[in-house]
Amino acid sequence: MYITFPGYQYSSYKNSVAAIKQVEQQLKDNHFLLISSPQEYTIPDSLIFDTPYHLTKKGLDWRTGILIQDLKRVVKNYHSN
């Protein structure tokens, strides 16, 4: 199982960074395999629709591209071991 993060509206991320980092650390402390960091999934405010987690089509494409790159990297590393 791979764990990554949702797309975060940039301004909301800045307002909640301490709580987000705490969740990230708890996941690490419990030995979950994180394939990204929360910072990597910050989405420009202009790509957010009507709530901090509701992406526009361009925002969805942005996040999907990040996720695809993360998964490619993990699969490549898995097969090279």
Backbone torsions as a table, in degrees:
resi	resn	phi	psi	omega
1	MET	NA	133.2	177.2
2	TYR	-109.9	141.2	178.9
3	ILE	-119.1	132.5	174.4
4	THR	-131.8	-168.4	-174.0
5	PHE	-121.1	157.2	176.7
6	PRO	-72.6	167.3	172.2
7	GLY	-71.1	125.8	179.5
8	TYR	-106.8	129.7	171.0
9	GLN	-59.5	130.8	-174.1
10	TYR	-53.5	-48.9	-177.3
11	SER	-67.9	-34.5	176.8
12	SER	-69.5	-38.2	177.2
13	TYR	-59.4	-46.7	-179.9
14	LYS	-59.1	-36.3	-179.3
15	ASN	-75.9	-18.6	-174.0
16	SER	-123.2	15.5	-171.3
17	VAL	-58.0	-37.2	-179.1
18	ALA	-63.5	-45.5	179.5
19	ALA	-66.5	-40.5	179.5
20	ILE	-63.8	-42.8	178.5
21	LYS	-63.8	-35.4	178.5
22	GLN	-64.0	-44.1	177.5
23	VAL	-63.0	-44.5	178.3
24	GLU	-57.5	-45.0	-178.9
25	GLN	-65.5	-39.6	177.8
26	GLN	-63.3	-39.2	175.8
27	LEU	-62.1	-44.8	178.7
28	LYS	-63.9	-43.5	-179.6
29	ASP	-61.3	-27.0	179.6
30	ASN	-97.8	16.5	171.3
31	HIS	64.3	32.2	172.3
32	PHE	-80.3	144.7	178.4
33	LEU	-85.8	106.9	177.9
34	LEU	-94.5	128.4	-177.9
35	ILE	-100.7	6.3	178.8
36	SER	-159.5	-177.7	174.5
37	SER	-120.3	158.8	178.5
38	PRO	-59.5	-36.2	-179.3
39	GLN	-59.1	-35.5	-178.6
40	GLU	-64.9	-21.1	-176.4
41	TYR	-105.3	19.5	173.0
42	THR	-75.9	134.1	-175.0
43	ILE	-113.2	132.9	177.5
44	PRO	-54.2	140.4	-179.3
45	ASP	-53.1	-31.8	-178.1
46	SER	-67.2	-13.9	-179.1
47	LEU	-103.5	14.2	178.7
48	ILE	-103.9	139.3	-176.5
49	PHE	-84.5	-85.9	-173.6
50	ASP	-128.3	-4.0	174.7
51	THR	-140.9	162.6	-177.0
52	PRO	-61.1	-14.2	-178.6
53	TYR	-119.7	6.4	-178.9
54	HIS	-103.7	105.1	-173.8
55	LEU	-85.7	149.9	169.1
56	THR	-73.1	175.5	177.3
57	LYS	-59.8	-42.1	178.1
58	LYS	-65.2	-37.1	177.1
59	GLY	-65.8	-40.6	177.1
60	LEU	-62.2	-44.4	178.0
61	ASP	-62.6	-39.5	178.8
62	TRP	-59.4	-52.8	-177.4
63	ARG	-65.4	-40.4	179.1
64	THR	-60.9	-40.4	177.5
65	GLY	-61.6	-41.6	177.8
66	ILE	-63.4	-46.2	-179.4
67	LEU	-61.7	-42.9	179.0
68	ILE	-60.6	-43.6	178.8
69	GLN	-63.3	-42.7	177.9
70	ASP	-60.7	-45.7	-179.3
71	LEU	-66.8	-38.9	176.3
72	LYS	-60.2	-43.4	-180.0
73	ARG	-63.0	-43.6	-179.0
74	VAL	-65.7	-44.9	-179.5
75	VAL	-64.5	-43.0	178.9
76	LYS	-60.6	-45.4	179.0
77	ASN	-65.4	-37.2	178.7
78	TYR	-62.9	-44.3	-177.0
79	HIS	-77.4	-17.2	179.3
80	SER	-87.9	-7.5	179.3
81	ASN	-92.8	NA	NA
